[in-house]
Amino acid sequence: MNTILLTDCPILTGVPYDTIRKWVQRGIIKAVKIDGKWRLNPATLKKIKRLHQDKAVKMPSIPYEDALTSWKEAMRSGYGYKKPLLPRSVQTNLSAMGYYWRWLKQKPSIEIINVDNLELAFSRVGMNAETCHYSMKIQAFKAVKSFLKHLAKRGFKTEQDVEALSKARPYRVVPAKRVKITKDQLHQLIKHNHYSMREGRNDYQRARMYLLLMLTGYSGLRIRECLELPVKAIEFEQNRIKVLGKGMKLRYAPLPKEVAQVAKSWLKHEHQGDRLLLEGMTYNACSQAIQRLSKSSGIDICWHGLRRTAATWWVNEGMPLPQAKSLLGHSDIQTTMLYVESDSTDAVNWFH
């Protein structure tokens, strides 16, 4: 009797190979191994097409909480990934899954994680930057895709489900806003932080904000790097900060005398523990703090904008781009060039 190679079935039926292979493994489709190769009866092709068209194959299910726990362990161990994810990356993915369920407004279940519901979730929060930031949507998209890939590896979803998700990928409605400020504006921001009398704001919070403004605006650190910075990483004698950045890459950031003075004062009066900042300080809390300060001071800025500001000052004062790239921890000098790009007004002011 004539037989067909399993590898030829996708061409003959239009059904993905991984889907057919899983049906064979579960006994839904019968196949025999001849000379080390899996083969099918030609009559089986009709059944494969019918199953695919009617979606008659019901995937096994698993409670959502169990699937979430399994995914979390996979991210921490590196199973299915190139390497184990950092704790902050794991937390970002879990938070982004929370966005998905909050927008979808349904009880979590793996059966309703699909491209249609993802598009529905995005449509409910709107597609403009005022309603929901692009960064939140792309995080939710990447988290849902990563979760689906994990479910597909365990046999609870198909590769086709994962591939279909690309239709719902969000795109920017407006170009990325690369904010930066002048040195005078940073000094105004710091001054406003010192003298603002917002209700419930104490001296400790002002001092902490002052330290973060200096580390990002002068030393060019990312806000997450500031939150995870150990005390021993600040090398006062060498005027540098030892930073473990993205992708576990080690680099040294500058420690100007202004930042060193603020750090010493913080360590003397406010500091507790091994980290420079308390472990309870979160990224979201920092984001809200800079938004409040930006709004009350009238200076449009974010944490990453302060990092761009530091990079622009370095280059304008004569630092070569490759050296700025190294201090910022960029893998591509094109990224550094985007950080320090200036308009004609900046170029003219540089001469004065």
C-alpha positions in Angstrom: 0.0 0.0 0.0 1.2 3.5 -0.8 2.1 5.8 2.1 2.9 9.4 2.5 5.7 10.9 4.6 4.6 12.9 7.6 6.8 15.7 6.5 5.0 16.0 3.2 1.6 16.4 4.8 1.8 20.2 5.4 2.3 20.8 1.7 -0.6 18.5 0.7 -3.1 19.7 3.4 -2.0 23.3 4.3 -2.0 22.3 8.0 1.2 23.2 10.1 3.6 20.3 10.6 3.6 20.8 14.4 -0.2 20.4 14.5 -0.1 17.2 12.6 2.7 15.8 14.7 0.8 16.5 17.9 -2.3 14.8 16.5 -0.1 11.7 15.8 1.4 11.8 19.3 -2.0 11.9 20.9 -3.4 9.1 18.7 -5.9 11.3 16.9 -4.2 10.5 13.6 -2.7 7.1 12.9 0.8 6.8 11.6 3.4 4.0 11.2 7.2 4.2 11.4 8.9 2.6 8.3 12.7 2.8 8.0 12.9 5.4 10.7 10.4 7.7 9.0 6.8 8.3 10.0 4.3 7.6 7.2 0.5 8.1 6.8 -2.2 6.4 4.7 -3.2 8.8 1.9 -6.8 8.5 3.0 -5.8 10.2 6.3 -5.3 13.5 4.4 -9.0 14.1 4.2 -9.4 13.6 8.0 -6.5 16.0 8.6 -8.2 18.7 6.4 -11.5 18.1 8.1 -10.1 18.3 11.6 -8.3 21.5 10.7 -11.3 23.2 9.1 -13.9 22.2 11.7 -11.5 22.7 14.6 -12.8 19.4 15.8 -9.6 18.6 17.9 -10.1 19.9 21.4 -6.9 20.8 23.1 -6.4 19.5 26.6 -6.9 22.1 29.3 -5.1 23.1 32.5 -6.2 25.5 35.3 -4.9 29.0 34.7 -3.1 29.3 38.0 -1.2 26.1 37.4 -0.3 27.3 33.9 0.9 30.6 35.3 3.0 28.9 38.0 4.6 26.7 35.4 5.3 29.7 33.1 6.9 31.5 36.0 9.2 28.6 36.8 10.1 28.3 33.1 11.1 31.9 32.9 13.2 31.6 36.1 14.9 28.4 35.0 15.4 29.4 31.3 13.3 26.4 30.0 12.2 27.4 26.5 14.3 30.6 26.6 17.9 31.3 25.6 18.8 31.8 29.3 17.0 32.4 32.6 15.2 35.7 32.8 16.2 38.3 35.4 13.7 38.7 38.3 12.6 42.1 37.1 11.9 40.6 33.6 9.8 37.9 35.2 7.9 40.5 37.2 7.4 42.7 34.1 5.8 39.7 32.2 3.5 38.8 35.1 2.4 42.5 35.4 1.8 42.7 31.7 -0.4 39.6 31.8 -2.4 41.5 34.5 -2.9 44.3 32.0 -4.4 41.8 29.5 -7.0 40.5 32.0 -7.8 44.0 33.3 -8.5 45.2 29.8 -10.4 42.1 28.7 -12.6 42.1 31.9 -13.0 38.4 32.0 -12.1 35.6 34.4 -8.6 34.3 33.6 -8.6 31.0 31.6 -6.2 29.6 29.0 -9.1 28.9 26.6 -9.7 32.6 26.1 -6.1 33.6 25.4 -6.1 34.1 21.7 -5.6 36.7 19.0 -9.3 37.7 18.9 -9.4 38.4 22.6 -6.1 40.3 22.5 -7.5 42.6 19.8 -10.6 43.0 21.9 -8.5 43.9 24.9 -6.6 46.6 22.9 -9.8 48.0 21.4 -11.3 48.5 24.9 -8.4 50.6 26.1 -8.2 52.6 22.8 -5.3 53.0 20.4 -4.2 56.5 21.3 -1.3 57.4 23.6 -3.6 59.4 25.9 -5.7 56.4 26.8 -3.0 53.8 27.1 0.7 54.0 26.5 2.2 52.0 23.6 4.8 50.6 26.0 2.0 49.0 28.1 0.4 47.4 25.0 3.7 46.0 23.6 4.5 44.6 27.1 1.1 42.9 27.2 1.5 41.6 23.7 5.0 40.1 24.4 3.8 38.6 27.7 0.8 36.9 26.1 2.9 35.6 23.2 5.5 34.2 25.7 2.7 32.6 27.7 1.2 31.0 24.6 4.6 29.7 23.5 5.0 28.0 26.9 1.5 26.5 26.6 2.3 25.3 23.1 5.4 23.5 24.4 3.3 21.7 26.9 0.6 20.8 24.4 -2.2 23.0 25.6 -2.0 25.4 22.6 -0.8 25.0 19.0 2.0 26.7 17.1 -0.7 28.1 14.9 -2.2 30.0 17.9 1.1 31.6 18.6 1.7 32.6 14.9 -1.8 34.1 14.7 -1.0 36.4 17.6 1.2 38.6 15.3 -2.0 40.1 13.8 -2.7 41.8 17.1 0.8 43.3 17.5 0.4 47.0 18.5 2.2 49.8 16.7 3.0 53.3 17.7 0.3 55.8 16.8 2.8 58.7 17.2 6.6 58.5 16.9 8.6 57.8 20.1 9.0 61.0 22.1 12.7 61.5 23.0 12.5 64.0 25.9 15.5 65.7 27.4 16.1 69.0 29.3 18.9 71.5 29.8 21.2 71.7 32.8 19.3 74.8 34.0 16.0 72.9 33.8 17.5 70.0 35.9 18.6 72.5 38.5 15.1 73.9 38.6 13.6 70.4 38.9 16.0 69.7 41.8 15.1 73.0 43.5 11.4 72.3 43.0 11.9 68.9 44.6 13.5 70.5 47.7 10.8 73.2 48.3 7.6 71.5 47.1 5.3 71.0 50.1 3.0 68.3 48.8 0.8 66.9 51.6 2.3 63.7 53.2 5.7 64.2 51.6 8.5 64.0 54.2 12.2 64.8 54.2 13.1 61.2 53.5 11.1 61.2 50.2 12.7 64.4 49.1 16.2 63.1 49.8 15.4 59.9 47.9 14.1 61.8 44.9 17.1 64.1 45.0 19.4 61.0 44.8 17.5 59.5 41.9 17.5 62.8 40.0 21.3 63.0 40.4 22.0 59.3 39.5 19.9 59.5 36.3 20.6 63.1 35.3 24.3 63.2 36.0 25.6 59.6 36.0 23.2 58.4 33.2 21.8 55.4 35.0 18.6 53.7 34.1 16.0 54.0 36.9 15.9 50.2 37.3 19.6 50.2 37.7 19.3 52.8 40.5 16.7 50.7 42.3 18.9 47.6 42.3 22.2 49.4 43.0 24.1 47.9 46.0 26.0 50.3 48.3 29.4 48.6 47.5 28.9 49.4 43.8 29.6 53.1 44.5 33.4 53.5 44.3 34.1 57.0 45.7 37.9 56.8 45.4 37.7 55.9 41.7 34.9 58.3 41.0 32.8 55.6 39.3 29.8 53.4 39.8 29.8 49.7 39.1 26.6 48.9 37.3 25.0 45.6 36.3 22.8 46.6 33.4 20.6 45.0 30.8 21.5 41.5 29.8 23.6 41.1 32.9 26.3 43.3 31.3 28.8 44.9 33.6 29.9 48.5 33.0 31.2 51.6 34.9 29.2 54.8 35.0 30.7 58.2 36.0 30.4 59.5 39.6 30.7 63.3 39.3 31.5 65.2 42.6 27.9 66.5 42.7 26.5 63.0 42.7 29.2 61.8 45.2 28.2 64.5 47.7 24.5 63.5 47.5 25.3 59.8 47.8 27.5 60.4 50.9 24.8 62.5 52.6 22.2 59.8 51.8 24.4 57.0 53.2 25.1 59.0 56.3 21.6 60.1 57.2 18.9 58.0 55.4 20.4 54.7 54.3 19.5 51.2 55.6 20.5 47.8 54.3 22.8 46.5 51.6 21.1 48.3 48.7 21.4 52.0 48.1 17.6 52.4 48.1 15.1 50.3 50.1 14.0 47.1 48.4 10.3 48.2 48.8 10.8 51.0 46.3 9.2 49.9 43.0 9.5 51.0 39.4 5.9 52.0 39.2 6.2 54.2 42.4 9.2 55.9 40.8 7.3 56.5 37.6 4.4 58.1 39.4 6.9 60.2 41.5 8.6 61.7 38.4 5.2 62.3 36.7 4.0 64.3 39.8 7.3 66.3 39.9 7.1 67.0 36.2 3.5 68.2 36.4 4.0 70.4 39.4 7.2 72.0 38.1 6.0 72.5 34.6 9.1 70.7 33.2 8.2 67.9 30.8 10.6 65.0 31.7 10.7 61.3 32.5 13.5 59.1 34.1 14.8 58.0 30.7 14.8 61.6 29.5 17.2 62.5 32.3 19.5 59.7 31.1 19.3 61.2 27.6 20.1 64.6 29.1 23.2 63.2 30.8 24.4 61.7 27.5 23.8 64.9 25.6 25.9 66.9 28.1 28.8 64.5 27.9 28.9 64.7 24.1 28.5 68.4 24.0 31.4 68.8 26.4 33.6 66.9 24.0 33.3 63.2 25.0 33.6 60.9 22.0 30.5 58.9 21.0 32.2 55.5 21.6 33.1 56.5 25.1 29.5 57.7 25.8 28.2 54.4 24.4 30.4 52.5 26.9 29.3 54.6 29.9 25.6 54.2 28.9 25.8 50.5 28.4 24.6 50.5 24.8 25.4 47.6 22.5 24.9 49.7 19.3 26.3 53.2 18.8 23.2 54.0 16.7 21.2 54.0 20.0 23.7 56.4 21.5 23.4 58.7 18.5 19.6 58.8 19.0 20.1 59.8 22.7 22.3 62.8 21.8 20.7 64.0 18.6 20.1 67.7 18.8 18.2 70.3 16.8 19.7 73.5 15.3 19.0 75.5 18.4 21.1 73.1 20.5 23.9 73.3 18.0 23.9 77.1 18.1 23.7 77.3 21.9 26.7 75.0 22.2 29.0 77.9 21.0 27.8 80.3 23.8 
